[in-house]
């Protein structure tokens, strides 16, 4: 275990008291000037302990101020017995004082040679974890790598951004060991990657598709592989990389180690592990079984037309250093990016249609502060690590619970706090509840921040800004005096507020979202619940393909009313009837206009009373005079149509009459009677031969009427 050293050990205390290590004693503890009242007491205490040094003191006027301050040695890292010394030094230099649970588990001595199937929360340090896990396999008892040749380890990641991020993490972790870490990812120059592989590499970080290309072309040999790591294995299967992974694992030596790291372990991952791992050890941290404590989940009920406005208000309410907005399609990414840019947000986009260079520039802009909002799709943002990311917004709900966890896991990493916000319209409330339940997280349901909430939050941030407590500098003094002499305090405060508001986007006014009622409490609305109503007829019906699903939005749009003001919609054959709330009927008619015409030429008419829907939807056909009505029980007429005559038993070939040869018409001319009289006389005894089709002789067809 790695633990933070907060005080000298007991042996060091004994050394201090015995006076065996004067230099260490003086370095650890010293006396600093602060209070003359405690001078005698402090001196006696120092003499009694034998471990304090009366240092130089200074006097200010007639008061002497002494203070006892104890200085501890700098924090150092206590390495695990199996950890390589250079890796421990790199972790200590990086500021690590304690390993995360997943890093501790994979570094245990009993798992040095075992295959691992690890699941842990996002942001739990899996990258450093598998870097520590494979180190004994790659280096053995040595502290340095030998000359680089064929790769010893493959790290496979689903996306380019995640692969490059893993490469950076392993580069500093193995920096003191002399390891050569290279990458092979899609979107980069393959010739440059081939030259890097020809020079030799100890660790290769790659995406599945590009790695398969190098193996098939002979650029990368797998004969010397000792370990293969699948990072975010579940996502690679979701993206359709199963065939590529099976090809890579099949080409690797059978005695290699295979480590699979993932936030979740669905059945597909377990099946893959069973096929390509040898007695894999399942490691599941206890934190995975509970909700991520560093991430606050919030679900916001919004109206159907206020989804994008709600995202803007959430961004303004939190004013996070970095925020990530997730969409399901590239078109949605482009639309939100354009709108945010027009509203004054420093925004970048991240989607699959961008080149690798454009993606890298977008992420770098987020890291160095040139951009604060990133609009991305799930695949493009998979595994990215932004240190200052404080807010994740799901503008479009994810497709499953695993995607929800992966999205939200971009924040709340390495002990930092974060907020994950779901934008939920009323019709997707049930889906959002299923996603949260499947992810085993609890979200706080609330309304999105209103414009007044955003402005109030701005005031709090202004008043709590530490700039109010700073002293006025000499360079600022002249201009401050000039402002005070020219303007009153109220004018200066108002000008400051206006300048601040000009730099930020104005919040959006949101309409009230529909109140949610649980499914068990829902009941069909009766006529008494709807209240007094007025009926209207529309001159389109079933024959015009009229349906309530497009009549309802048309009435809301043309009549400037909400769906709550519309009651029953009854579609008939040639006409449709609509029920409108009585108190909204006048406003509905005023919006429609005096011509009473809706879209597509449909004519609206107000009815004096509710329509009688018991009548048939169309007039019955008039009975032809002199024709008896149809009787179901009457016998069906015979001889109507082909083959509708009296039933006769089927004749066999031997019972059929033999055709008679007509000697007058030449050979092979048989008499054939249709049993029907011809127009010019009796039926011909023999049929006429069919004429061959002649297109030129074909009479032109008459045009259709």
C-alpha positions in Angstrom: 0.0 0.0 0.0 1.0 3.6 -0.6 0.3 5.9 2.2 1.0 9.5 3.1 3.7 10.1 5.7 2.3 12.7 8.1 4.8 12.4 11.0 8.2 10.8 11.9 8.1 7.2 13.0 8.4 6.1 16.6 12.1 5.3 16.1 12.7 8.8 14.8 11.1 10.2 18.0 13.5 8.1 20.0 16.4 9.3 18.0 15.3 12.9 18.7 15.0 12.4 22.4 18.3 10.6 22.6 20.1 13.3 20.6 21.5 10.8 18.1 20.6 12.8 15.0 21.0 16.5 15.6 20.7 17.4 11.9 17.5 15.6 11.5 16.2 17.0 14.7 17.0 20.6 13.7 15.5 20.0 10.2 12.2 18.6 11.6 11.4 21.2 14.2 12.3 24.8 14.8 11.1 27.9 16.8 9.7 30.9 15.0 8.9 34.3 16.5 5.3 35.1 17.3 4.3 35.9 20.9 6.3 37.1 24.0 3.6 35.9 26.4 4.5 32.3 25.6 8.2 32.8 25.5 9.1 31.3 28.9 6.6 28.5 28.4 7.8 27.7 24.9 11.4 27.7 26.0 10.7 25.3 28.8 8.8 23.0 26.5 11.6 23.0 24.0 14.2 22.2 26.6 12.0 19.4 28.0 11.4 17.8 24.6 15.0 18.1 23.6 13.9 18.4 20.0 13.4 22.1 19.4 15.7 24.8 18.2 15.5 28.3 19.4 16.0 30.1 16.2 16.6 33.8 15.4 13.8 36.1 16.5 13.0 39.6 15.6 11.5 42.4 17.7 8.8 44.8 16.6 8.7 47.9 18.8 8.3 46.8 22.4 6.6 43.5 21.5 8.4 40.3 20.8 6.3 37.7 19.0 7.3 34.0 19.0 5.5 30.9 17.7 6.4 27.3 17.8 6.1 25.7 14.3 6.8 22.1 13.6 8.1 21.3 10.1 7.7 17.7 8.9 9.8 16.0 6.2 8.3 16.2 2.7 5.6 13.7 1.8 7.1 10.6 0.4 5.7 7.5 -1.2 6.0 4.1 0.4 6.1 1.6 -2.5 4.5 -1.8 -2.6 6.9 -4.7 -2.3 6.2 -5.8 -5.9 6.4 -2.3 -7.4 9.4 -1.5 -9.5 11.5 1.3 -7.9 11.4 3.6 -11.0 7.6 3.4 -11.2 7.3 4.3 -7.5 9.6 7.3 -8.1 7.5 8.4 -11.1 4.3 8.2 -9.0 5.9 10.1 -6.2 7.1 12.8 -8.6 3.6 13.0 -10.0 2.2 13.7 -6.5 0.8 10.3 -5.7 0.7 9.5 -2.0 -1.9 6.7 -2.1 -3.1 4.3 -4.7 -6.8 4.1 -5.6 -8.6 0.8 -4.8 -8.4 -0.6 -8.3 -4.7 0.2 -8.5 -4.1 -1.5 -5.2 -6.0 -4.6 -6.2 -4.2 -5.1 -9.6 -0.8 -4.6 -8.0 -1.1 -7.4 -5.5 1.7 -10.0 -5.6 -0.6 -12.9 -6.2 -1.9 -11.4 -9.4 1.5 -10.8 -11.1 1.1 -13.6 -13.6 -2.7 -13.9 -13.7 -5.2 -12.8 -16.4 -7.5 -10.1 -15.0 -11.0 -9.0 -15.7 -11.4 -5.7 -13.9 -14.4 -3.4 -13.6 -14.3 -0.1 -11.8 -15.9 3.3 -11.9 -14.7 5.8 -14.5 -12.1 8.1 -13.1 -10.8 5.5 -10.7 -7.3 5.4 -12.2 -7.6 2.3 -14.5 -4.9 3.6 -16.8 -2.2 3.8 -14.1 -3.6 0.6 -12.7 -2.9 -1.6 -15.8 0.4 0.2 -16.2 1.4 -1.0 -12.8 -0.1 -4.5 -13.4 1.9 -5.3 -16.6 5.2 -3.9 -15.4 6.5 -7.1 -13.7 5.5 -9.1 -16.8 7.4 -6.8 -19.1 10.5 -6.0 -17.0 10.8 -8.9 -14.5 13.2 -8.0 -11.8 15.0 -5.3 -13.8 14.5 -1.5 -13.3 15.2 -0.6 -16.9 14.0 -1.8 -20.3 16.5 -3.2 -22.8 16.8 -2.0 -26.4 13.5 -1.6 -28.2 12.6 -4.2 -30.8 9.3 -6.0 -31.3 6.6 -4.8 -28.9 6.2 -6.5 -25.6 2.7 -5.1 -24.8 -0.3 -4.0 -26.7 -2.8 -1.5 -25.2 -6.0 -1.4 -27.2 -8.5 1.5 -26.8 -11.8 2.1 -28.7 -11.1 5.7 -29.8 -8.3 7.8 -31.0 -8.6 10.3 -28.1 -8.5 7.6 -25.5 -5.5 5.9 -27.1 -3.5 9.1 -27.2 -4.5 9.8 -23.6 -3.3 6.4 -22.5 -0.1 6.9 -24.3 0.5 10.2 -22.4 -0.2 8.5 -19.1 2.1 5.5 -19.8 4.8 7.9 -21.0 5.3 9.6 -17.7 4.7 6.4 -15.7 7.5 4.5 -17.6 9.7 7.6 -18.2 12.5 6.5 -15.8 12.5 3.0 -17.1 13.6 3.9 -20.6 10.5 2.5 -22.2 9.6 3.4 -25.8 5.8 4.0 -26.0 4.3 4.5 -29.5 0.8 4.8 -30.9 -1.1 3.5 -33.9 -4.5 5.1 -34.3 -6.8 5.9 -37.2 -6.6 9.3 -38.8 -2.8 9.5 -38.4 -0.2 8.9 -41.1 0.4 5.2 -41.4 3.8 5.6 -42.9 5.0 7.5 -39.8 3.6 4.8 -37.6 5.4 2.1 -39.6 8.7 3.9 -39.3 8.2 4.2 -35.5 7.5 0.5 -35.3 10.6 -0.3 -37.4 12.7 1.6 -34.9 11.4 -0.6 -32.1 8.9 -0.1 -29.3 8.3 -1.7 -25.9 4.6 -0.7 -25.6 2.2 0.1 -28.4 -1.1 1.9 -27.8 -3.5 1.4 -30.7 -7.1 1.4 -31.9 -8.5 -2.0 -33.1 -8.8 -1.1 -36.8 -5.4 0.4 -37.3 -3.8 -2.3 -35.3 -5.3 -5.0 -37.5 -3.9 -3.2 -40.6 -0.4 -3.1 -39.2 -0.5 -6.8 -38.3 -1.9 -7.9 -41.7 0.7 -5.8 -43.5 3.6 -7.1 -41.4 4.5 -3.8 -39.9 3.9 -5.1 -36.4 4.9 -8.6 -35.2 3.2 -10.2 -32.2 5.7 -13.0 -31.6 7.3 -11.3 -28.5 4.1 -10.1 -26.9 3.9 -10.7 -23.2 0.7 -8.8 -22.3 -2.4 -7.4 -24.0 -4.7 -4.9 -22.3 -8.2 -4.1 -23.6 -9.2 -0.7 -22.2 -12.9 0.1 -22.3 -13.6 -3.4 -23.6 -17.4 -3.0 -23.5 -17.3 0.1 -25.7 -15.2 -1.7 -28.3 -17.8 -4.5 -28.6 -20.6 -1.9 -28.8 -18.8 -0.2 -31.7 -18.5 -3.5 -33.6 -14.8 -4.3 -33.0 -15.5 -7.9 -32.0 -14.0 -9.4 -35.2 -10.9 -7.1 -35.0 -10.4 -8.1 -31.3 -10.7 -11.8 -32.0 -8.2 -11.5 -34.9 -5.7 -9.6 -32.7 -6.0 -12.0 -29.8 -5.8 -15.0 -32.1 -2.5 -13.7 -33.6 -0.9 -13.1 -30.1 1.1 -15.9 -28.4 -0.9 -18.3 -26.3 1.2 -17.8 -23.2 0.6 -14.0 -23.0 -1.3 -12.2 -20.2 -4.7 -10.7 -21.1 -6.1 -7.9 -19.0 -9.6 -6.5 -19.7 -10.5 -3.2 -18.0 -14.0 -1.7 -18.3 -16.5 0.4 -16.3 -19.1 -2.4 -16.8 -18.9 -6.1 -17.6 -21.9 -7.2 -19.6 -22.4 -10.7 -20.8 -20.6 -10.1 -24.1 -17.4 -9.1 -22.2 -17.7 -12.2 -19.9 -18.0 -14.4 -23.0 -15.0 -12.9 -24.6 -13.0 -13.3 -21.4 -13.9 -16.9 -21.1 -12.7 -17.6 -24.6 -9.4 -15.7 -24.6 -8.3 -15.6 -21.0 -6.9 -18.3 -18.8 -8.6 -18.6 -15.5 -9.1 -14.9 -15.3 -9.3 -13.3 -11.9 -12.5 -11.1 -11.5 -11.7 -7.9 -9.7 -14.6 -5.6 -8.8 -13.9 -2.7 -6.5 -16.5 -2.1 -3.7 -17.0 1.5 -5.0 -18.4 0.1 -8.2 -21.4 -1.4 -6.4 -22.5 2.0 -5.1 -23.2 5.3 -6.7 -20.3 7.5 -7.6 -20.1 9.9 -4.6 -18.2 12.6 -6.5 -20.9 13.0 -9.1 -24.2 14.7 -8.4 -27.0 13.6 -10.7 -29.8 15.9 -11.6 -32.8 15.3 -13.9 -34.6 18.4 -15.2 -38.2 18.4 -16.4 -38.4 20.7 -19.5 -41.0 21.5 -22.0 -40.8 20.0 -25.5 -39.7 23.4 -27.0 -37.3 24.4 -24.3 -34.7 21.7 -24.4 -32.0 23.8 -26.0 -32.9 26.8 -23.8 -32.7 24.7 -20.7 -29.1 23.7 -21.7 -28.2 27.3 -22.1 -29.6 28.2 -18.6 -27.8 25.2 -17.0 -24.5 26.4 -18.6 -25.0 29.9 -17.3 -26.1 28.7 -13.9 -23.0 26.7 -13.1 -20.5 28.7 -15.2 -18.2 25.6 -15.0 -14.5 25.9 -16.1 -15.2 23.1 -18.6 -18.6 21.6 -19.6 -19.4 18.7 -21.9 -22.7 18.6 -23.7 -23.6 15.2 -25.2 -25.8 14.7 -28.3 -26.8 11.6 -30.1 -26.2 12.7 -33.7 -23.7 14.8 -35.6 -26.4 17.1 -36.9 -27.4 17.9 -33.3 -23.8 18.6 -32.4 -23.5 21.1 -35.3 -26.8 22.7 -34.4 -25.9 23.3 -30.8 -22.4 24.4 -31.6 -23.7 27.1 -33.9 -26.3 28.3 -31.4 -23.9 28.4 -28.5 -21.3 30.2 -30.6 -24.0 32.8 -31.5 -24.8 33.2 -27.8 -21.3 34.1 -26.9 -20.1 30.8 -25.4 -16.5 29.7 -26.1 -17.5 26.4 -27.7 -15.8 23.6 -29.7 -17.3 20.5 -31.3 -16.2 16.9 -31.2 -17.7 14.4 -33.6 -16.7 11.6 -35.9 -16.7 13.8 -39.0 -13.7 15.8 -37.7 -10.1 14.9 -38.6 -7.7 13.8 -35.9 -6.0 17.2 -36.1 -9.3 19.0 -35.5 -10.1 16.8 -32.6 -6.7 17.3 -31.0 -7.1 21.1 -31.4 -10.6 21.0 -29.8 -9.4 19.1 -26.8 -6.3 21.3 -26.4 -8.5 24.4 -26.5 -10.6 22.9 -23.6 -7.4 22.2 -21.6 -5.8 25.6 -21.9 -9.0 27.6 -21.3 -9.6 29.0 -24.8 -12.9 27.0 -24.9 -15.2 26.2 -22.0 -18.0 24.2 -23.6 -17.5 21.1 -25.8 -20.5 19.6 -27.7 -19.7 16.0 -28.5 -21.2 12.6 -29.5 -20.7 9.5 -27.4 -18.1 7.8 -29.6 -16.0 11.0 -30.0 -15.9 11.8 -26.3 -15.3 8.2 -25.2 -12.6 8.1 -22.5 -11.4 11.7 -22.8 -10.0 13.2 -19.6 -10.3 17.0 -19.1 -8.9 17.9 -15.7 -11.2 20.9 -15.2 -14.4 19.3 -16.4 -17.1 20.1 -13.8 -20.3 19.7 -15.7 -21.8 17.1 -18.0 -25.1 17.8 -19.7 -27.1 15.1 -21.6 -28.9 17.2 -24.2 -30.1 13.9 -25.7 -30.7 11.0 -23.4 -28.3 8.1 -23.9 -29.5 4.8 -25.4 -28.6 2.7 -22.4 -27.5 2.8 -18.8 -23.9 1.9 -19.6 -23.6 5.0 -21.9 -25.1 7.1 -19.1 -22.3 6.0 -16.7 -19.6 6.5 -19.3 -20.9 10.0 -20.2 -21.2 11.0 -16.5 -17.8 9.5 -15.7 -16.0 12.3 -17.7 -16.5 14.4 -14.6 -15.9 13.6 -10.9 -12.4 12.1 -11.7 -9.5 11.8 -9.3 -11.4 13.0 -6.3 -12.8 16.1 -8.0 -16.5 16.9 -7.8 -18.8 17.1 -10.7 -22.5 17.4 -11.8 -24.3 15.3 -14.4 -27.5 16.8 -15.7 -30.2 15.1 -17.8 -32.5 17.2 -19.9 -35.8 15.3 -19.8 -38.9 16.3 -21.7 -42.3 15.0 -20.4 -42.6 12.2 -23.1 -39.2 10.8 -22.1 -39.7 10.8 -18.4 -40.2 7.0 -18.2 -37.1 6.4 -20.3 -35.0 8.6 -18.0 -36.2 6.7 -15.0 -35.3 3.4 -16.6 -31.8 4.6 -17.4 -31.2 5.8 -13.9 -32.5 2.6 -12.4 -30.3 0.5 -14.7 -27.3 2.6 -13.8 -28.1 2.2 -10.1 -27.9 5.9 -9.5 -30.3 8.3 -7.8 -31.0 11.7 -9.4 -32.6 14.7 -8.0 -35.7 15.7 -10.1 -36.1 19.4 -10.4 -37.0 22.2 -12.8 -34.3 23.8 -14.9 -32.8 27.1 -13.7 -35.0 30.0 -14.7 -33.8 33.4 -15.9 -34.2 34.8 -12.4 -32.3 31.9 -10.9 -29.4 32.5 -13.2 -29.3 36.2 -12.5 -29.4 35.6 -8.8 -26.5 33.1 -9.1 -24.5 35.8 -11.0 -25.0 38.2 -8.1 -23.8 35.7 -5.6 -20.7 35.0 -7.7 -20.0 38.7 -8.0 -20.4 39.4 -4.3 -18.2 36.4 -3.3 -15.4 37.3 -5.7 -12.2 37.7 -3.7 -11.3 40.8 -5.8 -13.4 42.9 -3.3 -10.9 42.1 -0.5 -7.8 43.0 -2.4 -6.0 46.2 -1.7 -5.8 49.0 -4.2 -2.4 49.1 -5.9 -0.4 52.2 -6.7 -1.0 51.8 -10.4 -4.7 51.7 -9.8 -4.9 54.5 -7.3 -4.9 57.4 -9.8 -7.7 56.0 -11.9 -9.8 55.0 -8.9 -9.6 58.6 -7.5 -10.6 59.9 -10.9 -13.6 57.6 -11.1 -14.7 58.6 -7.6 -14.4 62.2 -8.4 -16.4 62.0 -11.7 -19.1 59.6 -10.7 -21.1 58.6 -7.7 -20.9 55.1 -6.1 -24.2 54.1 -7.6 -23.1 55.0 -11.1 -19.8 53.1 -10.8 -21.6 50.0 -9.4 -24.2 50.2 -12.3 -21.5 50.5 -14.9 -19.6 47.6 -13.4 -22.7 45.4 -13.5 -23.5 46.4 -17.1 -19.9 45.6 -18.2 -20.2 42.2 -16.5 -23.5 41.4 -18.2 -22.1 42.3 -21.6 -19.5 39.5 -21.2 -22.0 36.7 -20.5 -24.9 35.3 -22.4 -28.4 36.4 -21.3 -30.5 33.6 -19.8 -33.5 32.2 -21.5 -37.1 32.5 -20.4 -38.5 29.0 -20.0 -42.2 27.9 -20.1 -43.6 25.7 -17.3 -43.0 22.0 -17.8 -45.9 19.6 -17.6 -46.5 18.2 -14.2 -45.5 14.6 -14.0 -48.0 12.0 -12.7 -47.0 8.5 -11.9 -48.2 5.8 -14.3 -50.3 4.1 -11.6 -52.2 7.3 -10.9 -53.0 8.1 -14.5 -56.6 7.7 -15.5 -58.5 8.6 -18.7 -59.9 12.1 -18.6 -63.6 12.3 -18.5 -65.9 15.0 -19.9 -66.5 16.4 -16.4 -62.7 16.8 -15.9 -62.3 18.6 -19.2 -65.0 21.2 -18.4 -67.3 23.2 -20.8 -66.3 22.9 -24.4 -67.1 24.0 -27.9 -67.2 21.6 -30.9 -65.7 22.5 -34.3 -65.8 20.6 -37.6 -62.9 20.4 -40.0 -63.5 19.6 -43.7 -61.1 16.7 -43.9 -61.6 13.2 -42.7 -60.5 9.6 -43.1 -60.7 9.8 -46.8 -58.1 12.6 -46.7 -55.8 10.5 -44.4 -56.7 12.7 -41.4 -55.1 11.5 -38.1 -55.1 13.0 -34.6 -51.3 12.9 -34.5 -51.0 15.6 -37.1 -54.4 17.4 -36.5 -53.4 18.1 -32.9 -50.1 20.0 -33.5 -51.8 21.8 -36.5 -54.5 23.1 -34.2 -52.0 24.1 -31.5 -49.9 25.9 -34.1 -52.6 27.7 -36.0 -54.9 28.4 -33.0 -52.1 29.4 -30.6 -53.3 27.1 -27.9 -51.8 24.2 -25.9 -52.7 20.6 -26.2 -54.4 20.8 -22.7 -57.1 23.0 -24.2 -58.0 20.4 -26.8 -60.3 17.6 -25.8 -61.7 14.8 -28.0 -60.8 14.5 -31.7 -63.2 12.3 -33.7 -62.2 11.4 -37.3 -65.1 10.5 -39.7 -65.1 9.5 -43.3 -65.4 13.0 -44.8 -65.2 15.3 -41.8 -63.4 15.5 -38.4 -64.7 17.0 -35.1 -62.6 18.7 -32.5 -63.5 19.7 -28.9 -62.0 23.0 -27.7 -62.2 24.3 -24.1 -64.9 27.0 -23.9 -62.7 29.6 -22.2 -60.1 29.2 -25.0 -62.6 29.1 -28.0 -62.5 32.9 -28.6 -58.7 33.1 -28.6 -58.7 30.0 -30.9 -61.0 31.7 -33.4 -59.1 35.0 -33.3 -55.9 33.2 -34.1 -57.4 31.2 -37.0 -58.8 34.4 -38.6 -62.1 35.3 -40.1 -61.7 33.1 -43.2 -61.8 30.0 -40.8 -59.1 28.3 -42.9 -56.5 26.0 -41.5 -53.4 24.5 -43.1 -53.7 22.5 -46.4 -57.0 24.3 -47.2 -59.0 22.7 -44.4 -62.0 24.7 -43.4 -63.1 25.2 -39.8 -66.7 25.5 -38.7 -68.1 26.2 -35.3 -71.0 23.9 -34.2 -73.9 24.8 -32.0 -74.0 21.5 -30.3 -71.9 18.3 -30.0 -72.0 16.2 -33.1 -74.1 13.0 -33.1 -71.4 10.4 -33.6 -73.9 7.5 -33.4 -74.8 8.0 -37.1 -72.7 6.2 -39.8 -69.6 8.2 -40.9 -70.9 8.3 -44.5 -74.2 8.2 -46.3 -75.4 4.7 -47.4 -75.5 3.9 -51.1 -78.8 4.5 -52.8 -80.5 1.2 -53.8 -81.2 0.9 -57.5 -84.9 1.1 -58.3 -86.4 -2.3 -59.1 -83.4 -4.3 -57.7 -84.3 -6.4 -54.6 -82.3 -5.8 -51.5 -79.5 -8.1 -50.7 -80.5 -11.1 -48.7 -77.7 -13.1 -47.0 -79.8 -16.2 -46.6 -80.9 -16.3 -50.2 -79.3 -18.8 -52.5 -76.3 -17.4 -54.5 -76.9 -17.0 -58.2 -75.3 -19.6 -60.4 -73.4 -19.3 -63.7 -71.9 -15.9 -62.8 -68.4 -15.6 -63.9 -65.8 -18.1 -65.1 -66.3 -21.6 -63.8 -69.4 -20.6 -61.7 -71.8 -23.1 -63.4 -73.3 -26.2 -62.0 -70.7 -28.4 -60.3 -69.6 -31.4 -62.3 -67.3 -34.3 -61.2 -63.8 -33.9 -62.4 -63.1 -36.1 -65.5 -60.0 -38.2 -65.8 -57.9 -38.2 -68.9 -59.5 -41.5 -70.1 -63.0 -40.2 -69.7 -62.4 -37.0 -71.6 -63.9 -36.9 -75.2 -61.3 -37.4 -78.0 -60.9 -34.4 -80.3 -62.2 -35.1 -83.8 -59.9 -34.4 -86.7 -61.2 -31.9 -89.2 -60.2 -33.2 -92.7 -61.4 -30.0 -94.4 -58.9 -27.7 -92.6 -55.8 -29.7 -93.2 -53.6 -31.7 -90.8 -53.3 -30.9 -87.1 -56.5 -28.8 -87.2 -58.8 -29.7 -84.4 -62.4 -28.6 -83.9 -62.8 -26.6 -80.7 -66.0 -25.2 -79.4 -66.2 -22.6 -76.7 -69.9 -23.3 -76.2 -70.7 -19.7 -77.0 -72.4 -18.4 -80.1 -70.3 -16.0 -82.1 -71.4 -12.6 -83.1 -71.6 -13.5 -86.8 -73.2 -16.9 -86.3 -72.6 -20.3 -84.8 -69.3 -21.1 -83.2 -66.5 -22.1 -85.5 -65.7 -25.7 -85.6 -62.0 -25.0 -85.5 -60.1 -22.2 -83.8 -58.0 -19.8 -85.7 -54.3 -19.9 -85.4 -52.7 -17.3 -83.3 -50.9 -14.6 -85.2 -47.4 -13.7 -84.3 -47.0 -10.4 -82.5 -45.9 -7.6 -84.9 -45.1 -4.3 -83.2 -45.2 -2.3 -86.4 -48.7 -3.6 -87.2 -50.0 -2.9 -83.7 -52.5 -0.1 -83.6 -51.6 2.8 -81.4 -53.3 2.8 -78.1 -55.8 5.5 -77.3 -54.9 7.8 -74.6 -56.6 7.5 -71.3 -59.5 9.8 -70.7 
